[in-house]
Amino acid sequence: MRSAALRLAAAAAAGIATISVAHAADKPNIDTGDTAWILIATALVLMMNIPGLSLFYCGMVRKKNVLATAVTAFAVAALVTVLWFAVGYTLSYTDGGALNAVIGSFSKTFGHGLQGSAHALAKTVPENVFLMYQATFAIITPAIIAGAFAERMKFSAMMWFMALWLLLVYVPVTHAIWGGGFLAKMGVLDFAGGLVVHLNAGMAGLVCALVLGRRHGYGHENMAPHNLVLTLIGTSLLWVGWFGFNAGSALASGELAGNAMLNTHVSASAGALVWMAIEWVTRGKPSVLGILSGAVAGLGTITPAAGYVEPWAAMAIGAMAGAVCYWASIVLKIRLGYDDTLDVFGVHGVGGILGSILVGVFATRAINDVNKGAALGLVDGNAGLILTQICGVLIVGAFCAAMTWVILKVIDVMIGLRVTKDEETEGLDTVLHGERVQ
């Protein structure tokens, strides 16, 4: 009897142990250090948008449009946060089943099922932290677009555009590349947003500039920035915040994050110096705006490659960014005659294209073992990645351009896109918001 009781007790203990092991296996291995870093990175990226992008943009417009420009980033942050929490995250980062190649599911709508779990892309970080971190990317991407149509779009049209663009463009592209969709399956690499953020925003900005047309007086009136000190402060906040953008995309605190941070800083510095040098030679003086633009070009261009390349390659990428983005923002824009107010396409779009293609050149398995030991880029002996990256650029660029054009045309029919000529002349601060800078 006693022996039977002992056997029963042993069996019960073994069963409890098995259940405990199973639960332990199911429970994510949350790391407090990784979690702390992603929390910090989240705050840094949010700082890029408000106040970083607000100050960067509002310093470059005319005084009569300062408030209208600055508040756009703030309003977009609130709008996108709600939409991302409601449906954007789940459509971007869950398995869409039969439709997974192009979109996710509604399984985590309004944050359902986040508690006590981790996402497959960030296994050591709580999923609610991962959701919030990715929300900051979703916030800044459409906010960047606003620089292309600054000083002439209605506030109501802007809000509708941002909402529709987030859901119809940003979310599908994010899922296709980062959420396990068809571009990820093709092998397209984008460490922190060269395609998802910068090409996406830059291409949308170009389409917005073309559809809305030039500002009244463009090319004839003085439209110089009203306060470059604000732009300098904004650029400084962007530079620091970009460490959360790129190094945070390692989704853990460690060597990869450190490498991405170093690469980001080196590229920004090289971009600033090259743009400055070109202006110094061609115009006789290095402008403040040129130095700042070069830094942002270096930051945007290294973004897709930050975790895939070595620091020497990051310096080369930044230097090329300074030269190529200068050409696109100054020479190409003048030749084609479009009015991209704050050079969204020239800096972000072209930088995203350049950086994404250069991933195919400089990516190395010594930095990030993405393909389980297989050669990555050209320097690693695999020239084929260049073609893969070009395909990714073409697909994302074409999809974004087409969808952005459709969204703008629908809004134009429904409520109109532009303020009137008289309202534009008076200034958007007074016309749209009933306030102005004294």
C-alpha positions as CSV (number, residue, x, y, z in Angstrom):
1,M,0.0,0.0,0.0
2,R,2.8,2.3,1.0
3,S,4.7,1.4,-2.2
4,A,1.7,2.2,-4.3
5,A,1.3,5.5,-2.6
6,L,4.9,6.3,-3.2
7,R,4.6,5.4,-6.9
8,L,1.5,7.6,-7.2
9,A,3.2,10.5,-5.6
10,A,6.2,10.1,-7.9
11,A,4.0,10.1,-10.9
12,A,2.2,13.2,-9.8
13,A,5.5,15.0,-9.2
14,A,6.8,14.0,-12.6
15,G,3.6,15.2,-14.2
16,I,3.9,18.6,-12.4
17,A,7.5,18.8,-13.4
18,T,6.6,18.1,-17.1
19,I,3.9,20.8,-17.0
20,S,6.3,23.2,-15.4
21,V,8.9,22.5,-18.1
22,A,6.3,23.0,-20.8
23,H,5.1,26.3,-19.4
24,A,8.8,27.4,-19.1
25,A,9.4,26.5,-22.7
26,D,6.3,28.5,-23.8
27,K,7.2,31.5,-21.7
28,P,9.3,34.1,-23.6
29,N,12.9,34.6,-22.3
30,I,12.5,38.3,-21.5
31,D,15.8,40.0,-20.9
32,T,15.7,43.1,-18.7
33,G,18.8,44.6,-20.4
34,D,17.3,44.2,-23.9
35,T,14.0,45.5,-22.7
36,A,15.6,48.6,-21.1
37,W,17.5,49.4,-24.3
38,I,14.4,49.1,-26.5
39,L,12.5,51.4,-24.1
40,I,15.2,53.9,-24.4
41,A,15.4,53.5,-28.2
42,T,11.6,54.0,-28.4
43,A,11.9,57.3,-26.6
44,L,14.8,58.4,-28.8
45,V,12.8,57.7,-32.0
46,L,9.8,59.5,-30.7
47,M,12.0,62.4,-30.0
48,M,13.0,62.4,-33.6
49,N,9.5,63.2,-34.6
50,I,8.5,65.5,-31.7
51,P,10.4,67.8,-31.3
52,G,13.2,66.8,-33.8
53,L,11.3,66.8,-37.1
54,S,9.0,69.6,-36.0
55,L,12.0,72.0,-35.4
56,F,13.9,70.7,-38.4
57,Y,11.0,71.5,-40.7
58,C,9.6,74.6,-39.2
59,G,12.9,76.4,-39.3
60,M,13.1,75.9,-43.1
61,V,9.7,77.4,-44.0
62,R,8.6,81.0,-44.1
63,K,7.6,82.7,-40.9
64,K,3.9,82.8,-41.8
65,N,3.8,78.9,-42.0
66,V,5.9,78.0,-38.9
67,L,3.1,76.8,-36.7
68,A,1.3,75.0,-39.4
69,T,4.5,73.1,-40.3
70,A,5.5,72.4,-36.7
71,V,2.1,71.1,-35.6
72,T,1.9,68.6,-38.5
73,A,4.4,66.2,-36.8
74,F,2.6,66.5,-33.5
75,A,-0.9,65.9,-35.0
76,V,0.5,63.0,-37.1
77,A,2.0,61.4,-34.0
78,A,-1.4,61.3,-32.2
79,L,-3.3,60.1,-35.3
80,V,-0.8,57.4,-36.2
81,T,-0.5,56.1,-32.7
82,V,-4.3,55.4,-32.5
83,L,-4.4,53.8,-35.9
84,W,-1.3,51.7,-35.2
85,F,-2.6,50.4,-31.9
86,A,-6.0,49.7,-33.4
87,V,-5.1,47.8,-36.6
88,G,-1.7,48.9,-38.0
89,Y,0.5,46.7,-35.8
90,T,-1.5,43.5,-36.2
91,L,-1.7,43.9,-40.0
92,S,2.0,44.5,-40.2
93,Y,3.5,42.0,-37.8
94,T,1.1,39.0,-37.5
95,D,0.8,35.9,-39.8
96,G,-1.9,36.6,-42.4
97,G,-2.4,33.0,-43.3
98,A,-3.3,32.6,-47.0
99,L,-2.7,36.3,-47.4
100,N,0.6,36.4,-45.5
101,A,2.6,37.3,-48.6
102,V,0.9,40.7,-48.7
103,I,-0.7,41.5,-45.3
104,G,-1.1,40.2,-41.7
105,S,-4.2,39.3,-39.7
106,F,-6.5,41.1,-37.3
107,S,-5.6,38.7,-34.5
108,K,-4.0,41.5,-32.3
109,T,-6.4,44.3,-33.0
110,F,-6.3,46.9,-30.2
111,G,-3.3,45.1,-28.6
112,H,-5.2,41.8,-28.0
113,G,-3.0,39.1,-26.6
114,L,0.2,41.2,-26.0
115,Q,0.6,40.6,-22.3
116,G,3.2,38.1,-21.2
117,S,4.4,37.4,-24.8
118,A,7.2,38.4,-27.1
119,H,7.2,38.8,-30.9
120,A,9.3,36.4,-33.0
121,L,11.4,39.3,-34.2
122,A,12.2,40.4,-30.6
123,K,12.2,37.3,-28.5
124,T,13.8,38.9,-25.4
125,V,11.5,41.9,-25.3
126,P,7.8,42.1,-24.2
127,E,5.6,42.4,-27.3
128,N,3.9,45.5,-25.9
129,V,7.3,47.2,-25.9
130,F,8.0,45.9,-29.5
131,L,4.6,47.3,-30.5
132,M,5.4,50.7,-29.1
133,Y,8.9,50.7,-30.6
134,Q,7.5,50.0,-34.1
135,A,4.8,52.7,-33.5
136,T,7.5,55.3,-33.5
137,F,8.6,54.2,-37.0
138,A,5.0,54.3,-38.2
139,I,4.8,57.8,-36.8
140,I,7.8,59.4,-38.3
141,T,7.4,57.9,-41.8
142,P,4.3,59.8,-42.9
143,A,5.5,62.9,-40.9
144,I,8.5,63.0,-43.2
145,I,6.3,63.3,-46.2
146,A,4.8,66.5,-45.0
147,G,8.0,68.3,-45.8
148,A,7.3,67.9,-49.5
149,F,3.9,69.7,-49.5
150,A,4.7,72.2,-46.7
151,E,3.1,75.7,-47.1
152,R,0.2,74.7,-49.3
153,M,-1.9,71.7,-48.2
154,K,-5.1,71.9,-46.2
155,F,-4.9,70.6,-42.6
156,S,-8.0,68.5,-43.1
157,A,-6.6,67.0,-46.3
158,M,-3.3,66.3,-44.6
159,M,-5.0,64.4,-41.8
160,W,-7.0,62.2,-44.2
161,F,-3.9,61.6,-46.4
162,M,-1.8,60.5,-43.4
163,A,-4.4,58.1,-42.2
164,L,-5.1,56.5,-45.5
165,W,-1.4,56.4,-46.5
166,L,-0.4,54.7,-43.2
167,L,-3.0,51.9,-43.7
168,L,-2.7,51.5,-47.5
169,V,1.0,52.0,-48.1
170,Y,3.1,51.9,-44.9
171,V,1.4,48.9,-43.4
172,P,1.6,46.6,-46.5
173,V,5.2,47.6,-47.2
174,T,6.2,47.0,-43.5
175,H,4.5,43.5,-43.6
176,A,6.1,42.6,-46.9
177,I,9.7,43.4,-45.6
178,W,9.6,43.1,-41.8
179,G,6.5,41.1,-41.2
180,G,7.5,38.0,-43.2
181,G,5.8,38.9,-46.5
182,F,6.9,38.3,-50.0
183,L,9.8,40.8,-50.1
184,A,11.3,39.1,-47.0
185,K,10.9,35.8,-48.7
186,M,12.8,37.2,-51.8
187,G,15.7,38.0,-49.5
188,V,15.4,41.8,-49.5
189,L,17.3,43.3,-46.6
190,D,16.3,46.5,-44.8
191,F,17.9,46.8,-41.3
192,A,16.1,49.9,-40.0
193,G,14.0,51.4,-42.8
194,G,15.8,52.4,-46.0
195,L,12.8,51.0,-47.9
196,V,10.1,50.9,-45.3
197,V,10.7,54.5,-44.1
198,H,12.9,56.6,-46.4
199,L,12.2,55.3,-49.9
200,N,8.5,55.1,-48.9
201,A,8.4,58.6,-47.6
202,G,10.6,60.1,-50.3
203,M,8.6,58.6,-53.1
204,A,5.3,59.7,-51.5
205,G,6.8,63.1,-51.1
206,L,7.7,63.4,-54.8
207,V,4.2,62.3,-55.9
208,C,2.7,64.9,-53.4
209,A,4.9,67.6,-54.8
210,L,3.9,66.8,-58.4
211,V,0.1,66.4,-57.7
212,L,-0.2,69.6,-55.6
213,G,2.0,71.6,-57.9
214,R,4.4,74.4,-57.1
215,R,3.8,77.0,-54.4
216,H,2.6,80.4,-55.8
217,G,5.7,82.5,-56.5
218,Y,8.1,79.5,-56.6
219,G,11.2,80.4,-58.5
220,H,10.4,84.1,-58.4
221,E,9.8,85.1,-54.8
222,N,12.2,84.8,-51.9
223,M,11.3,81.5,-50.0
224,A,14.4,81.3,-47.9
225,P,14.2,79.5,-44.5
226,H,13.2,81.9,-41.7
227,N,15.2,80.5,-38.8
228,L,18.0,78.0,-39.4
229,V,18.8,77.9,-35.7
230,L,15.6,75.9,-35.2
231,T,16.6,73.7,-38.1
232,L,20.0,73.1,-36.5
233,I,18.5,72.2,-33.2
234,G,16.0,69.9,-35.0
235,T,18.9,68.2,-36.9
236,S,20.8,67.7,-33.6
237,L,17.8,66.0,-32.1
238,L,17.4,63.9,-35.2
239,W,21.0,62.8,-35.1
240,V,20.8,61.7,-31.5
241,G,17.4,60.1,-32.0
242,W,18.7,58.2,-35.0
243,F,20.7,56.0,-32.6
244,G,17.4,54.7,-31.3
245,F,16.2,54.3,-34.9
246,N,19.2,52.3,-36.1
247,A,20.9,50.8,-33.1
248,G,17.4,50.0,-31.6
249,S,16.6,47.9,-34.7
250,A,19.0,45.3,-33.4
251,L,16.1,44.6,-31.0
252,A,18.7,43.8,-28.2
253,S,21.5,45.4,-26.4
254,G,24.8,44.0,-27.6
255,E,27.5,44.1,-30.2
256,L,25.1,44.5,-33.2
257,A,23.5,47.5,-31.6
258,G,26.9,49.0,-30.9
259,N,28.0,48.5,-34.5
260,A,24.8,50.0,-35.9
261,M,25.3,53.0,-33.6
262,L,28.9,53.5,-34.7
263,N,28.0,53.2,-38.4
264,T,25.1,55.7,-38.0
265,H,27.4,58.3,-36.4
266,V,30.2,57.8,-38.9
267,S,27.9,58.0,-41.9
268,A,26.2,61.2,-40.7
269,S,29.6,62.8,-40.2
270,A,30.8,61.8,-43.6
271,G,27.6,63.0,-45.3
272,A,27.8,66.4,-43.6
273,L,31.5,66.9,-44.6
274,V,31.0,65.9,-48.2
275,W,27.9,68.1,-48.8
276,M,29.7,71.0,-47.1
277,A,32.8,70.5,-49.3
278,I,30.8,70.4,-52.5
279,E,29.0,73.7,-51.6
280,W,32.3,75.3,-50.6
281,V,33.9,74.4,-53.9
282,T,30.9,75.2,-56.2
283,R,29.4,78.2,-54.3
284,G,32.3,79.6,-52.4
285,K,30.8,79.2,-49.0
286,P,29.6,76.3,-46.9
287,S,26.0,77.0,-45.9
288,V,24.5,76.0,-42.6
289,L,21.6,74.4,-44.4
290,G,23.9,72.4,-46.6
291,I,25.9,70.9,-43.6
292,L,22.7,70.0,-41.9
293,S,21.2,68.4,-45.0
294,G,24.4,66.4,-45.6
295,A,24.1,65.0,-42.1
296,V,20.5,63.9,-42.6
297,A,21.4,62.4,-45.9
298,G,24.1,60.3,-44.2
299,L,21.7,59.3,-41.5
300,G,19.0,58.2,-43.9
301,T,21.3,56.4,-46.3
302,I,23.0,54.3,-43.7
303,T,19.7,53.2,-42.2
304,P,19.1,50.1,-44.4
305,A,22.7,49.0,-44.0
306,A,23.5,50.0,-40.4
307,G,23.5,46.4,-39.0
308,Y,24.9,44.7,-42.1
309,V,28.1,46.6,-42.8
310,E,31.5,47.4,-41.2
311,P,32.4,51.0,-40.1
312,W,34.7,51.6,-43.1
313,A,31.8,50.9,-45.4
314,A,29.5,53.1,-43.4
315,M,31.9,56.0,-44.0
316,A,31.9,55.3,-47.7
317,I,28.1,55.1,-47.7
318,G,27.9,58.5,-45.9
319,A,30.3,60.1,-48.3
320,M,28.3,58.9,-51.3
321,A,25.1,60.1,-49.6
322,G,26.5,63.6,-49.2
323,A,27.3,63.8,-52.9
324,V,24.4,62.0,-54.5
325,C,21.7,63.6,-52.3
326,Y,23.2,67.0,-53.0
327,W,22.9,66.4,-56.7
328,A,19.3,65.2,-56.3
329,S,18.2,68.1,-54.1
330,I,20.0,70.8,-56.0
331,V,20.7,69.8,-59.6
332,L,17.9,67.3,-60.3
333,K,15.2,69.3,-58.7
334,I,16.1,72.4,-60.6
335,R,16.3,70.5,-63.9
336,L,12.9,68.8,-63.5
337,G,11.2,71.9,-62.0
338,Y,9.2,70.2,-59.2
339,D,8.6,72.0,-55.9
340,D,9.5,69.5,-53.1
341,T,9.5,72.2,-50.4
342,L,12.0,70.6,-47.9
343,D,13.7,68.1,-50.3
344,V,12.0,65.0,-49.0
345,F,12.7,63.1,-52.2
346,G,16.2,64.4,-52.7
347,V,17.3,63.5,-49.2
348,H,15.1,60.6,-48.0
349,G,14.0,59.1,-51.2
350,V,17.3,59.1,-53.0
351,G,19.1,58.3,-49.8
352,G,16.8,55.3,-49.2
353,I,17.4,54.1,-52.8
354,L,21.2,54.5,-52.6
355,G,21.5,52.9,-49.1
356,S,19.3,50.0,-50.0
357,I,21.3,49.2,-53.1
358,L,24.6,49.6,-51.3
359,V,23.5,46.9,-48.8
360,G,24.0,44.6,-51.8
361,V,27.5,45.8,-52.1
362,F,28.8,46.1,-48.5
363,A,26.7,43.7,-46.4
364,T,28.9,41.1,-44.7
365,R,28.1,38.0,-42.6
366,A,30.9,39.1,-40.3
367,I,28.4,41.6,-38.9
368,N,25.0,39.9,-39.0
369,D,24.6,36.2,-39.8
370,V,21.3,36.8,-41.6
371,N,21.5,33.9,-44.0
372,K,23.0,31.3,-41.6
373,G,26.5,31.6,-42.9
374,A,25.8,32.3,-46.5
375,A,27.6,35.1,-48.2
376,L,25.6,38.4,-48.1
377,G,26.8,41.2,-50.3
378,L,29.4,41.8,-53.0
379,V,32.2,42.2,-50.5
380,D,31.3,38.8,-49.1
381,G,31.3,37.2,-52.6
382,N,27.6,37.5,-53.5
383,A,26.9,40.0,-56.2
384,G,23.4,38.6,-56.5
385,L,22.2,40.6,-53.5
386,I,22.6,43.8,-55.5
387,L,19.9,42.6,-57.9
388,T,17.6,41.5,-55.1
389,Q,17.9,44.9,-53.5
390,I,17.2,46.7,-56.8
391,C,14.1,44.6,-57.2
392,G,13.0,45.6,-53.7
393,V,13.6,49.3,-54.5
394,L,11.6,49.1,-57.7
395,I,8.7,47.2,-56.2
396,V,8.4,49.5,-53.1
397,G,8.9,52.6,-55.2
398,A,6.3,51.7,-57.8
399,F,3.7,50.5,-55.2
400,C,4.1,53.6,-53.1
401,A,4.0,56.0,-56.0
402,A,0.8,54.5,-57.4
403,M,-1.1,54.2,-54.1
404,T,0.0,57.7,-53.1
405,W,-1.4,59.1,-56.4
406,V,-4.7,57.3,-55.9
407,I,-5.1,58.5,-52.3
408,L,-4.3,62.1,-53.3
409,K,-6.8,62.1,-56.2
410,V,-9.6,60.7,-54.0
411,I,-9.0,63.3,-51.3
412,D,-8.9,66.1,-53.9
413,V,-12.2,65.0,-55.3
414,M,-13.8,64.7,-51.8
415,I,-12.5,67.8,-50.0
416,G,-9.7,69.4,-52.0
417,L,-6.0,69.3,-51.3
418,R,-4.7,72.9,-51.5
419,V,-5.6,76.1,-49.8
420,T,-6.5,79.0,-52.2
421,K,-4.0,81.3,-53.6
422,D,-5.1,84.1,-51.3
423,E,-4.9,81.8,-48.3
424,E,-1.4,80.6,-49.3
425,T,-0.3,84.2,-49.6
426,E,-1.7,85.1,-46.2
427,G,0.0,82.1,-44.6
428,L,-1.2,78.8,-43.2
429,D,-0.7,79.7,-39.5
430,T,-3.5,82.3,-39.6
431,V,-5.7,80.7,-42.2
432,L,-5.7,77.1,-40.8
433,H,-5.1,77.6,-37.1
434,G,-6.0,81.2,-36.3
435,E,-2.6,81.8,-34.7
436,R,0.8,83.1,-35.7
437,V,4.3,83.6,-34.5
438,Q,4.9,87.1,-33.2
